[in-house]
Amino acid sequence: MEMNDNKRRQSLIVYAIIGFALAVAIRTMLYPNIMSAQIKDVSYSTFLSMVDDGKVGQVELTTGENQIKFTTGKGSETKVYKTTQFPNDATLVERLEKKGVDFSAKIPDTSGELWLYLLINLMPLAIFIGGGYLLNRRLQKQMGEDNPSMSFGGGFGLGGGLGRSGAKEVKGEETGVTFRDVAGQDEAKESLVEIVGFLKDPDRYAEIGAKLPHGALLVGPPGTGKTLLAKAVAGEAGVPFFSISGSEFVEMFVGRGAAKVRDLFKQANEKAPCIVFIDEIDAVGKKRDMGLSTNDEREQTLNQLLSEMDGFDNHKGIVVLAATNRPDSLDQALLRPGRFDRRIPVELPDLAGREAILKLHANDVRMEGAIDFGAVARQTPGASGADLANMINEAALRAVRMGRTRVTQTDILESVDVVIAGEKKKSTVLSQHEREVVSYHETGHAIVAAVQDGKSPVSKITIVPRTSGTLGFTMQTESEERYLTTREEYKQEIAVLCGGRAAEELIFGQMTSGAANDIERATKIARAMVTQLGMSDRFGMMSLGETQNRYLGGGSVLSCSEGTAQQVDAEVQALVEEGRQTALRTLRENRFKLHEIAHYLQKKETITGEEFMHMLTSDDGFAPQLPEVEQGR
């Protein structure tokens, strides 16, 4: 109660200061001359001289006191003087009329001056203090508690509560999500099941002396289901769920972010057991540096977060879950045990995980009976859970556009192309020569891939332009999940990527811009082989680069001297050139098939992997297998 009284006194002081400033501002704007115009005494002879010189503008004769007030100048340069009138000066009026001076007589009455001063100066102050205090009390009652952060003295919370955390509270059963709604993340779910057990039955763990983890950090690429997993924990445990984004802590006013952190953990302490979920925690938890201007709002907020996580009573059952796709940027003090005790990877799903995710989202859509989700999963390596959910939704939208009431396998396969390469671009009309070039380009990719010893056969070749800018692509399907790739397999991938440009050179004797994406990807693979994977003939097992923002595709940065960097460039160039020569040699040996398949592709625009393999092996019995690579123009 004493704390609240102090806050109220602080509020009144701040109200008084602001009200006084407001009163001065109103007085200055409406009555600029009140209390500011200084009246100067002069002699009567000086007054007459100023009248004769034409300097006097107005004269006020006060009867009964023989006192004269007069002004000189105009506007902001106006000055006020006073003098004592010489007795029986009959010539004064004549002088004033001669010089055109505005003069008048006035009977003195000073009874209203004090009231006017009080009205102008003290009324706004009283109104502001009284009205502001009443409004502040009303806001506090609406919040349901006497919250100090709602007052001016407690953090300028008037009219919105900037000291409030703003976290969204959801009851556990109202999240509508449990572990049954999460697929493809079995390892992450297993790590979180223990936290659910702590929240539901803490005595079972307390008997053996185990303590509830303070926090768990969910780390992974965008769209893998980190937020969904946090909601599932709350849904399984049936406890309140407080959700807030890291960017919401950063405020314009210094100290407001720290106040939000305090308020968030205060709410959590009152509703314990509960879960606090901070999404994109890297917005507030970045590493602190040794710069001169590090005492900023974000750093103060981080310090408060560290203090709160280290100080709350974990026996009450408060668990802090956080999500980020930039773990390398987080402060080390935030990652230590006692704050975030667990780091749970939420990676891109594997083949089995993708199939499970597709089936999970398909439960909400009316499907045909025979849908091969495994085939779709094999066509989507590297897809996140959000991508797969989007594919199912695109398939449902396509079924509606086609006038069907159920989604077919064709709808899902077409939706894969839409998510990867975009919708078909009907407005793009290629000339005959361009269609021919694109046909040979894509056929070149497929034939070079066919002679390799990989395990991903071609599933589709198309020359239909897409909204992503691609004029065609060759899609390959994984036959099984691969976790290791050899040096020879990387070289084969580079050769496959060079197949499109090699076909253009071989048939047309010229180069086009169609291979831009192929060249970029081939160079990226070759550079990774040299700088990161230790697959270099010249440098051997030596790391020459550092990966940045792995979950956001940040690539790598060289960590070597300029001389070594030049040697790296030379070896990367040699690897790409080796792949190009391999592709040229392969296409020369299969030149007849290159013409045959390219001409067929021009007519049909899209052919399946079965059609391609039949045409390629029809004469010589050639039965190839393809590597894991999806080609794009």
N, C-alpha and C positions, 0 to 999 in steps of 0.2 A: 504493500500500500504506500510505503514511503517512496518507493521507486516511482510509482505513478504520480504522486504529488510533485516530486522533483521534475518530472517530465512536463506536468502542467505548468509549473512555474517557468520552465524554460520556454514553453510555448507562448506564454503571455509576454515574456520579454521579447521574443522574436516578433510577435504580433505588434508590440508597441514600437519597435524599431521600424518595421515596415510601414505602420500607420503614420508615424511621424514623417518619414520620407515622402509618403503619399500626400500628406497635408501640405508640406513645403512645396511639392510639385504643383498641387492645385492652386495654392496661393500665388506662386510665381507666374503661372499661366493666366489666371483670371484677374489678379490684382497685382501687377508687377510693381506698382509704386508704393504699395502699403509697406510701411516699416523700412522701406529701402530708400525713399527719397529724403535726403538730409536737408533741412531748412537752415540756411545760412543767414546770420544777422549782418545787416549793413546799415550805414548811416543814412539819414534822410537825404542829405545832399547827394550821396552816391546814387540813391534811388532816382532823384530828379535828373541827374546827369545821364543815367541809363535810359530814362524816358525820352529826354531830348535827343539822344543818339539813336533812338528807334530800336533799342534792344529789348524792351519790355513787351511781352505778348499779352499777358492777362494780369489784371489787378483785382484784388479782393479787399474791400474796405470793411473792417469789422467795427461796427458801431459800438459805442460804449467802452471800447478798450483803446481807441486811437491807434490801432495796429493795422498795418498794411502788409498783405502777402502778395507777392508778384512773381511771375515766371519769366524766364528767358529761354530762347531756343525752341526747337520743335522736335517732336518724336522722342527718340531715345536720348537726344541731347538736351532735353528739357531740364532746367535747374530751378529750384524754388528758393526764394529769399523772403525775408521779413524785415520790417523796419517800423519805427514809431513815428506816427504822423505828427508833423509840426502843427501846433495849435493855430486855428483860424487861418489856414492856408487856403484862401479863396481862389487862388490861381490853379490849384491842382487839377480840378475837373476840366478846366479849359485846356491845360497842357495835354491831358490824356485824350480829349476829343480831337485835338489838333494832330496828334500822332496816330490816331486810329486805334488806340489801345482798348481792348475789351475789358470793361470794369464793371463791378457790381458791389452791392452792399450786402452784408450778411450779419445776422444776429447769432452770436456764439451759442452752441448747444452741444456739449460734449458727452451727454448722458448715454448715447448709443454707441460711442466708439469702442468701449470695452466689450460690449455684447457682439459687435461686428467682428472684433478681433477673435473672440472666443468661437464664434460661429464658423469663421473661415479656417481657423487653425486647429481647434480641438474637436469639432464635430466629426470630420472624416476619421480622426484618430479613434474616437470612441466607437463609431460605427464599425470600423475595421476590426478593432479588438473584440468587441462583443459579437459581431456577426461571425467572424472567423472562429472564435472559440465555440460558439453554438454549433456551427457547421462541423467542426472537428469532432465534437462530442457525438453528433448524430452519425457521422461516419464510423466512429468507434462502435456505437451500438449496432449499426448494420453489420459490422464484421463479427458481432457476437462476443466480443471480448474487449477489455480495456488494453488495446495493443499500443505500446509506446511508439512503434514505428509508424503509426498513423498520424502522429502529431508533427508539427513543424520542428519542435525541439528534438524529436526522435528520428528525423530523417526526411523532412519535406514530403511527407506522405499525403498531404491534403489534396483531395481530388483524384485519387487513383492508387495510393499506396505503393509508392516506388520502393519501399522497404520490404514489401511482400515478395516471396520467392516466385510466385506465379506458376508453381508446379501444379499439374493436373492430377487430381486424386481420383482414382478409380478403385472401387471395391474388387477384390480378387475374383469373385464369381461373375462380376460384370465385365471383365476383360473379354470374355467370350472365346478365350484361347487356352488350350491345354497342350500337353506334349503330343496328343493325337493329331493336332493340327500342324505339327512340324515334321517334315520329312527330309531325308537326305543329310541330316546332321546328327547321326547317332552318337558320335563321340562327344559332341557338345552337350547333348541331352544327358548323357551319363554323368558328365561333370556337374551338371546342375541338379540332378536328382538328389544328391546329398544335401544341397541347400534346401530343397523342398522338405526333405526329411527333418532337418534341423528346425525349420519353421513349424512343421506340423507336430513333431514329437521331440522337443528339446531334451526331455528328461532321459530319453534313451541314450543320447550321446553324453549327457552330463554325468551319467553313472560311471563311465569309463574315463572321464576327464577331458573329453574332446570339447573344443571350443568352436563356436559358429564362425565361419570366415567373415571378416569385416566386409570384404568386397570381392567382386569377380569382374575382370576386364574381358569383354568380348571383342576379339580382334579378327578382322577379315575384310575382304573386298566389299564394295557396295552391292546391295541386293541379295546378300546371302542369308538374311533372316535374323540379324542380331536383335533388333527390336522385337520381333515376333517371339524369339526365345525368352526375352525378359518378361514379356506379357504371359507367356506360358508358365513360367515359374510362379508368378503371382496367381494365375488361374488354378494351378495345381495345389498350391499351398492355401489358397482361400484367404489371403491377407491383403490389406490395402496396397495400392500400387501408385507411387508418386512418380510422374514422368515430367522431365524438363530437359531442354536442349542446352548444351554448353554455351551457345551464343547468347542465351537469355540472361546469363549472369553478368555480361559485360554491359555496363551502363554509361551514360554520358556523365553522370555526377560521380565524383570520386567517393569511394566507400560504399556505393549502392550495391555493387556486386557482392561484397563481403556481407552486407546486411541480408541480401537474398539467401546466401549460403546459410547464415545463422538461422533465418526463419525457416528454411527448408528442413534443417535437422531438428528444429524445435517442433515442427509439425510431425516429423517422423517419430520423435520421442513420445509425443502424445498419442500417436496411433499405433505404436509398436505392439506386436510384431508386424513389420511391414517391409516393403521393398522400395528403395529409392533408385530410380533409373535415370542416368544422365547420358543422353545421346550426344554423339559428337563431342566427347569430352576434350578432344585436342584443341577446341576453340578457347578453352580456359586453362588447360593443363600443360601448355607448351613449356619447354625447358627455359629456365631462368638463365640469363647470361650475366657477364660482368660489366656491362655497359654503364655509362654514367646516368642514364635516364631509365633505369630498370624499375624504379618505384612507381609504376603506372597502375592503372585500375586493374588490368588483367592479373598482374603479379600480386596485388593485394587480395584479389579474389582467390587466387590459387593458394596463397598462404592461409587464408581462412578455411578453405576446403581441406587442406592438409591438417589443420588444427582440429577441425570438427571430426574428420575420419579417425584421427588418432585418439580422440577424447571421449567419444560416446560410449555408453554402457552397452556392450554387445550382448549381455545376458538378457536384455529385453527383446532381442530378436530383430535387429535392424540390419538389413543387408543392402549394400550399395552395389548396384550393377551399372556398368558403364560400357559404352560401345565406341569404337573408333576404327578408322581404316588408315590411321597414321600413327602407329605405336612408336615409331622411332623418334617422333617429335615430342613425346611426353617427358615430363620432368621425372628424374630418377627417384626423387623423394615420394612421388605419387605411386610408384610401382613397387615399392618395397613391401615385404610381408608386414601385416598389421594395418595396412590400408587396402591395397588390392592384393589379397593373398593368392588369388588364382588368375592365371591368364589362359583364357579358353579360346583356341583358334576356331573360327567359323569360316572354313575355306569353301572354295567352289566345289560343288558336289561332283562325285565321281560317276561312273556309268550307272551303277546300281542306284545311287542317290538321285540322279536325274530321272530315272524311270519311276522311282517312288514319288518324286515331286509331281511329275506329270499325272500320275494316277490320282494323287491327292487332290489336285486342282480339277481334274476331270470329274470328280464326284459331284461337283456343283453344276455340271453342264450335261445336257442330254446327249448321249453318245450312241453311235451304232454299236452293235454287239461285238464285232471283231475288230478291235483297234490294237495294233502292234505298237505299244509304247516303247518297247525295246528298240525298235528301228528308229524311232524319233530320237531317243536318247543317244544312239550311236551317231546321229547326224549333228549333235549339238555339243561337241566338246568345248569346255570353257564357258558354258552358259551358267548364269546364276539362277537362284530360285525365282527371282523377280522376272528374269528373262523367260523362264519356262512358264510361269503363270501368265505372262503376256502372250505367249504363243497360244496357249489354250483359249484365252479370250479372243485373240485374233481369229482363231479357227471358228469360234462360235459366231463372231460377227460375219465371217465369210459365208457360213451356212445360212444365216438370215438373208444376206444379199442374194444368195443363189436360190432362195425360196424353199429351203429345206427346214425341217423341224428337228433334225438331229445332225450332229457333227460326224463327218466321215474321216477316214484315214487321209484322203486327198486334202481335206480342209486343213488338217494339222500339218501335213508336209508343206503345203503352200504357206501356212503361217510361219513356218521355220524360215522360209526364204524372205518373207516380209520383215521379220524381226532382224535377220542378218543383213539383208541387202536393200530392204525397202520395198514399197509397192511397185508393181509394173508401171513404167512410165509410158503411157500411151501417146503422149504428145511428141516423143522423140522418134523421128523417122530417119533411119540411117540410109545413106545412099547404097547402091549396089556394091560399090567398091569397099565401103566401110563394113558392110555386112560380111563381105568375103574376108577382109582382114581379121575381124573379130572371130569368125568361124575358125580360121586357121590358128589364130592365137589360142583359143580355148582347146582346140584339138591337140595342139602342140603340148599343152600342159598334161592332158590326159594320156597321150602316148608315152611321153617321157616317164610319167608316173607308173605306167603299166610294165615297164621293163625293170623296175626296182623290186627289191625283195621285202617290201613293207607289208603291212597287214590291214590296210584301209582301202578297200576297192572303191572305184568311182561309183557314185550313186546318181549323179545327174550332171549333164552339161547343157547350158542354155546360153543363148545370145539375145535374150530379151532384156532391154535396158531397164534399170531400176532407178528409183528416186534417190538412192544414195550416190548416184553418179556412175555406177558400174554399168558397162555395156554388155556384160556377160560374166559368167563364173562357172567354175568346175567344182562340184562338191564331192567330197569323199567321206566315207563312213568308217568309223572305227569298228573293227571286229572284236576287239578286246581292249581293256584299259591298260595303258602303258605308263609306267612310273620312271623308267630309265630309258635314255636314248644314247646310242653309241655314236662315235665320231663318224663312222661310215653312214649311219642313218641321217645325221645332220647334213653330210655332203650330198646325199640323195635328195633331201628336201630342197637344198639350194639348186640342184640340177632341175628339179621339177618346177621350181619358181622361175627358172631361166627358160623353160620350154616355150612359153608364149613368145618372148622376144626372138628366140632362135627360129621359130617357125616363120615369123615375119621376115627375118633376114634371109632365110633359105628360099622362100617362095617368092617374095616381092623384091628382095634385094634392098630393103630400106627399113628404117626404124620409125615407130610411132610412139605417141605418148601413152599408149595403152598399157605399157609395162611398168608404169611409175610405181604402183603399189607393190608389184612383184619385186622390183629392184630394192625398194625400201626394206621389205621383209627379208630378202636374201642377205642384204648387207647387215641387218640386225642379227641374224643367226650367225653369220661369219664373225662378226665382232664379239659376240658372246663366247664363241668357241675360243677365240684368241685371248680375251681379257678376263673371262670369268671361269671358264670350264677347264682350263688347263689342257686344251686340245691343240696347242700350237707346236709345230715342228721347231720353231726358233726359240720360243720362250719356255716351253715345257710346262711344268706345274708351278706357274707363277701367276698370282692374281694382279691384274693391272687396272682393275676398275672396281667401283663400289656401287651397289644397287641403291637407288633412292626411291622412296615411296612405292615399295613393292606392290602394295595392294591397289595403288592408283595408276599403275603402269608408268611410273616415273622414269624407267630406264636406268642406265648406269652412267657414271662419270669416271673418266680416266684418272688414275692416281699414279702417274709416272712422269718422267721428264719429257721435254719436247722431242729429244732425239729418239727416245723409245716410242713415243706416240707416232712419229713418222714411220718407224719400222712396223708398228701395229697396222697403220693404214696400208702399207705395202703388202703385208700378209693377208689382210682382209680382202684387198683387191685380187690377190692371187687365188684365194679360195673361191670368190665369186666367178672369176674368169675360168677356173677349173670346172665349175658347175655349168657355165655357158658352153664350154667346149664339149662336155659330156652330153648336153642336150642337143647340140648341133649334130654330133656323131650319131646319136640315137635316131634323130629324125631323118637323117640321110639314109640310114639303114631301113627305115620304114616309110619312105617317101610315098610309095603307092598308097598305103593305108592312110597316110595323112591327107592326100587328095580325096580319097573315097569318103572318109568320115566327115571331112570339112564340107564337102558338097552336100552330103545328106543332112548335116546340121543346118546349113543355109535354108534348106527347104522346110525342115520340120521345126526349127528354132529351138526346140528342147528335146533332148533324148535321154533315156534312162541309162543307168549303168549296165543293165542287161543288154540293151541294144548296142551299146558301145563295145562291150566284150564280145558279143556275137560277131560283129563286123570285123573286129580286130583279129579274131582267132578263126574265122570261117575258112581261110585258105591254107594256112600253115600250121594250124593246130596250136598256136601260141596261147598259153594260159597264164597270164601275168597276175601278180598281186601288187597292191598299191600301198604307198606309205601314208602316214597320218598327216594330211595337209589339206586345207581347203583353199582352193585357188580363187582369186578374185582379180578382175582386171584392174 
